[in-house]
Amino acid sequence: MKNWLIAFIFFGMQACAQQADRMIPLSTERLLDKIKGGWAGQTIGVTYGGPVEFKFCGTFIQDYQKIDWTDSALRYAMVHWPGLYDDVYMDLTFVDVLERVGLDAPVDSFARAFAYAGYDLWHANQAARWNILHGIRPSMSGHWLHNPHADDIDYQIESDFAGLMNPGMPNSASAISDRVGHIMNYGDGWYGGVYIGAMYTLAFISDDISYIVTEGLKTVPVQSDFYQCMSDVIRWHKQYPGDWKQTWMELQKKWSQDTGCPDGVFAPFDIDAKINAAYVLVGLLYGEGDYTKTLEIAARCGQDADCNPSSAGGILGALLGYSRIPAYWKRGLKDIEDMEFKYTTLSLNKVYAISYKHAVEMIRRNGGSVQGNLVKIRTQQPAPVRTEKGFEGIFPVSKTEVDEDISPECSFEFEGTGFVLRGDATRRVKSLPEYVFRAEVYVDGVKTETCEFPTAFHDRRHDLFWNYQLSPGKHRVRVVVLNPSVDYALRGWSYIIYKGR
């Protein structure tokens, strides 16, 4: 009996090893077609959902409301609404670093490239930008103690490049996501990017959406909230196979709360990675491989309704390939494929070629081969990345509106274990030059931080002050402006109080 058991375990391990080392052939033409499908798919998706982005928070978009798609939609957005493509030009920033510095580019190269780029940022990206510009380097720039938006969607919508350059190799994509994703995110926010990237890699080797969704999830630790949320979507899809709205309702009941993001706590707005990744899954699973249904459902789930169809459209685009994306959705695409995305020197046509080159190199690096018109991909069995959790042991208990200038100081008292003070620095007259406030924060009479607050939107600190690690009890926070000015305002909006669980 013992020998039988040993043999069973041995041959089982051999079978797993064979599965992990499985070589899959793909023509170079098909590889390029899939890479093009991924980039084009996400560009189409974000353009389609742009008009309804965050206009439906806490509700889905009803069937009777049409979301338009026209021949001119892509060109109009590229010319008149370039900021819509933040998820694309962030991707392109990282592609450019890999091209200039090499595939082993250090994390500081990625961090500096996006921190000094000309485009505007929000949430975890902007918090990370401020951190990097002020000497807080990765990975602490994305850590929840330094970044109140660590669980937000940011790297989730920027990880496409990692998946598209690692066909069939989810663990290789995860290694890149470890380097880049921790610049701006941590915990569930990072897992979102790991998962999206993994699904892209699997779209090169499978046409089965269910397989891509479930296998990709193996890159995320089982004990994480992110994994549990995605597992719920998969389970509810099986329970309600013909009713995506019922799954949306179940998500709303169980997963719509936001612990971290100060903009989403005690508000219907929700840019948390989990709920928005769940909407990507709803689109993919209920879309059943149909491009129109997939984009429609992902957008109609609401919240970040441009980024979610972008992720779903990109993954499905990689599965189908550029050539099989319906002509209806490629209307106007040829007109913009040579246009450089604003703030970059890259167009779709350029990134098609660069990503293909990177993919070929990664295939070789990971034991595959390229011979003539054929590549052989040594596939990888998805393995979970390390476990980490942001905002652990705390939860928000109250939000108090302030809405007044801090001139020259302000204070508030609370009982709990942490706080976030929201606000901004502005010019009272737009014609004035930019200004940089300097302010100190005291907690219970002890100075804990001195910070700069630029009025320039590009360089702003997304939130004023925060501290999540106070001892339980009563506390007093006092903010003092060191260089007040009648021409400029450092303004407090509200403060959120946290307690330990």
N, C-alpha and C positions, 0 to 999 in steps of 0.2 A: 504493500500500500504506500509505504514511504517513497519507494523508488518511482512508483506511478505518479505521485504528487510532484516529485522533483522534476520528472520528465515533462509533466503538464506545465509546470511553471517555466521550465527552460524553453519549450517550444512556443509557449505564449509570449515570452520575452522576444524570441526570435521573430515571431509574427509581427510584433510591435515594431521591432527594429526594421524589418523589411518594409513595413508601411511607411515608417519615417524616411527611409532611404529610397523610396519609390522614384524612379526616373520617369518623367512625363515629357514626351516630345511635343514640340510646338513649332510651327513654321515661323520664320522671322517675320513674314508678312502678317501672320495672325497675332504675333506678339505686339508688333507695332500697332495693329488695328485695335487691340484691347487697351493699350496705353492711351491711344488717341481717344478711345471711347470713354475712358475714365476722366481725362481732362475736359473733354467736350461735355460730358454728362454733367459734371459738377457746375460748369459754367452755365449750361442751359438751366439747371435746377435753381441756382441762386437768382438768375434773372427772372425766372417764372415766379418765384415766391417773393421777390423783392417788394412788390406793391402791398403785400399783406403782412410784412414782417412786424411782429409785436403789436399788431392791431387787433389780435384776438387772443387775449390772455385769460386763461381760465375758462375758455369756451372753444369749441371747434367751429370751423367755418361751415355754415349751412349749405346744403346742396343747391339752393336756389341762387346763391351768390356766385356769379361767374368770376373765374380768375382768367383774365385774357392772355392770349399768346398770339403774337402777330409777327409778320415778316420783319418788322423794323424793331422789335423789342430788344434784341441783342445790341444792335448798333446804337440805338437811342441810349441805352444804359451805359455803354462804353464811353460815349461822348459826353452825355449830360449827367450821368450818375455814377462816376467812377468809384466813389466810396462804397458802393454796393458790393464791390468785389474784394472786400477785406479778407475773406477766407481764401480767395484765389491768390491775391498778391502776397499774402503772408506765406502761402505754400511756395510761391515763386521766389521769395527771398531765400528760403532754405535750399531750393534747387540751385539757385545762383551760387550760394556758398559752396555747395558740393561740387559745382562745376569749376569754380575758381580755386578753391583751396584743396579739393580732393575729397574722396569718399570717407576718409578718416579725419575730416575737419574737426578740430576741437570745439567743445561746447561754446567757448568764448567767441569764436568766429560767428556762430549763429546768433548768439545773444547781442553782440555789438551790431550786427547787420540790421536786425529789426529795431533795436533801441534807437539807432541813429537814422533810420529810414525816414523819408519825408511824409509818410502817410500817418493819418490819425488812427488811434487805437482806443479801445474801451476795455473795461472790466479787467480780467486777469492779465491780458496783454499790456494794458496801460499801467497797471500796478507794477508789473515786472519791468516795464520800460523805466519807470521812475526809480525803481530799486537799482537797476543796472547803472543808470546815469548817476546814482549817488553811492556807488561802491558796494552794493549788495549783489554779489555774483550768484550765478546759478550754482547749485540748485536751490539755494535759499531764496532766490528771487521769486520762485513760484511756491515756496512753502507757506502753509496756511498761517503761520505765526507772523509772516512778513507780507502776506498777500491775502486780504479778506475775500478775494474772488477765486481762490485756489480750486474750488469745485465747479467753476463755471465752464462754459462750453468751449473756451478758446482753442486749446490744442486739438480738441475733437474735430473742429472744422478746418484744421490746418495740417492734419496728419495724412492727407491723401497722398502726398509725395512719397512718404515712407512706404506705403503699400504698393504704389505703382512702380517703384524701383526694385521691388522684391517679389516678383511673381512666384507664387507657390511657396514662399518662404516667410511665414508669419513671425518666426522667432527672430529672424534677421531684421524684419521691420520693427519689432519690439525693441531691439537694441538701439536702433536709430531714434525711436520714440523716447527711450530713456534719456538719451543725450539732449534732444530738442524739447520734449514735452515738459520736462521739469524746469525749463527756463520760466514758464508762466503758470504751470499747474502742479497739483499734488493730489494724491488720493484719487477720488472718483473723477476729478477733472482730468487727471492724467490717464486713467483707465479708459475714458471715452476715446481718446486718441489712439491708444493701444488697440482697442476693439475695432474702431473704424479702419485703421491701417491693416489689421489682420483680415478683415472681410474683403478688402481690396485684393490682398495677396491670394486669397482662396478663389476669388472670381476669375482668376486666370486658369484654374485647373478644374473647375466644376461649374455646371450650369444649374445646379440645384440650390435654390435660394435657402431652403431649410438647412441644408448641409453647411452652407457658407455662414449662416447666422449662428448655428449651434457649435460648429467647429471653431469659428472665430472667437466665441465666448470662452473657449478653453485657455485663452491667453490672459484672462482676468481671474484673480484669486476668488475662489468660491465664497469665502467668508465676507467679501466686500459687499456693501450696499449696491454698488453698480451691478455686480453679477446677479444679485438677487432680483433687482429691478428688471434686468433683461430676461432672466429666467421666467419671471412672472408674465412678461409679454409673450414669450414662446408658449407658455402653458395656457394663457387666456386665448391665444390664437387657436389652439387646438380645441378649447372649450367652446369658443364662439367663432367658428371658422368663417361664417358669412357676415359677421357684424363687427366691423372695425370700431364702430362708435361705442359698442359695449366694452371693448377692451380699453378704449380711451377713458370711459367712465371709471373702470376699475383702476386705471393708472391715476386718475384724478383723486380717487378716494385714498389710495395708499401711498403714492409717491410724489404728490404735488407740493409738499412742504419744502421750504428752502431754509437751511440752517445758516449757511455762510454768507452769500452775496448780500451786502447791505442794501442794495437796490431792490432785492426780491423778498427780503424778510418782511412779513406783515403787509404784503402787497400781492396782487394777482400776477404781476410780472415774474417770470421764472426763466432764467438763463442757465439754470443748473444743468450740468452735463447729463445726469441720469434721465431726467424727464424728456429732454430733447433727443437723446440717443434712443429712448424708447419710442419716440415718434418716428425716428428713422426706421426702426424695426417694424413698426406698424405699417409704414409705407411699403417696405420690402416684402413682408409676409403676406399682407392682404393684397398687394399689387400683383402677386403671383407671376412675376416676370414680365408683366405688361407695363411698358414704359409710361404710358399715359396714366393708368391707374396708380402706379407707384408714386409719381410726382404729385398727382392730385391728392392722394390720401396723406402723404407726408406733409404737404403744405396745409391741408385742411385741419390737421391736428392743432395748428395754431402755435403760439409762442414764437420761437425763432423760425418763422415759417419760410425764410429764404435759405438759411443754412441747412435745415433738415432735408428739404428736397434736393439740395445740392449734394449732400452726403449720399442720400439714397440714389439719386440720379447718376452720381459718379460710380458707385459700386455696381449698379445695374449696367451702366455704360461699359465698364470694364468686362462684365460678364458677356454682354452682347457683342461688344466691339463696335467701333465707330460705324462700320458699314451697315450694322443692323439696328442702329438707333433709327426710329421711324423718321421718314422725310419731314413729316409735320413738325417735329421738334428741332430739326436741323435747318429750318427756314431762317435765312439770314446769317447762318453760321459762317459760310464762306466769306461773307463780307467783312468779318471781324477777325479772322484767323491770323492775319498779318498785322493787326493793330496791337501795339504794345500796351499792356495794362499800365495804367497810370502809376507813377512812382517806381516803375521797373523798366528794364530794357528787354523784357521778354514778352513775346506774343504766344498764342497757342501753337502756331506752327513751329516756333523755336523750341517750346517746351516739349512738344511731341518728340522731337529729335533728341533733345538732351535726356529726357527720361528714358527713352529707348536705350541710349548709350549707357546710362547708369544701370539699367536693368540687366543689360548684357554683361556688364562687369560684375554685378552682384551674383548673377547666375554662375559665372566662372569662379568667383571667390568661394562660393558655397558648394563646390563639388560638381556643378553642372558643366555643360560644354556648349560651344557654338561651332558648328561645322557647316560651312556653306549656307544654305537656306534653312537650316534646322537647328533649333536649340533643344537641349535636353536639360530639364529642370530637376534638380535633386530636391524633392519636396521635403518639407519639415512637418513633423507632428506638433501641433500647437502646444506650447508649454506656458504655464502661468508666470507672469512677472511677479516681482516681490510684493508683499502685502504692505500697504500704508493707508492711513486714514486721517483725513483732515477734520478739524473741529471736534475732535474726540472728547467725549465727556461733558460737552456744553450744549446749551440750547437757548434760543432767544426767548425772553419773557415779556419785554415791553419795548415800545418805540415812542419817543417823545419828540414832538415837533419843536424846533427852535426858531428857525427862519429869521435870523438877525445877524448883524455885523459883529464880529469879534474885534472890538475897538475900544481900548487896547487889550481887553481881556474878557473872558467869560468863564463861568464855572457851573457845575451841576453835581448833584449828589445822587447816589443810588445804592441799592443793596444787591449784591450779586458777585460774580467772579470775573466779569469782563464787560467791555463796552466797545462800540464803534461810533465815532463822531463823524457824521457825513457833512460835506460842505464843499466850497470851492473858492478859488481866488479869481477875481475879475477886475477889469478896468471899468470905471464908471462912465468914461467917455471912450468910445472905440477908436478915436483918432489918436489917443495917447499911446506912447510906446509901451511895450510889455514891461512888467515889473515882477520882482521876486520877493515875496514876503518871507520873513524868517519868524518862526514861532516856537515856543517851548510848551511842553505839557508837564504838569505836575500831578502826581497821583498821591493823595494823602500827604501833601506837602513835600514830596520828594520828586525832583526833576527826573523824568524817565526818558525824554527824547527832545532833541532840537531838530527841526526840519525846515526845508525850503519849500515854498509853495509858489511856483511860477504861475502867472496869469495866462501864459501861452497854453492854449489847449493841447498842443502837441506834447508839451513837457509837464503837464499838470500832475499833481498827486491825486489819485482817484478818490481817496477818502482822506480826511484830515489826520485823525489819530485813532489808534485802537490798542487794546491790550486784552488778551484772552486768558491770562494766567494769574489773576489776582486771587488772593485768599478769600474764602467765603466771608461775607459780612458787608458792612457799610463802608462806602468809599466816597471820596470827593475828588473830582477832576477839575483842574484849573488850567486854562490855556492863556498864554500871554504872548501877544504880538510884539516882537522886538523892534520892528520898523513900520509902525502904522503910517498911513497916508490918507489924506482926504480925497485923493484922486482915484484910489483903488480900494477894493473891499475884500477882506478875508471873511467869508460868510459861513456861518453854521446853519445847516438845514435841519438836522435831527440827530438824535443819538439813540442807539439800540443797546439794550442791556441783556447780558447773558448770565445764566446760572449753571452750576455744575449739576450733572445728573445724579 
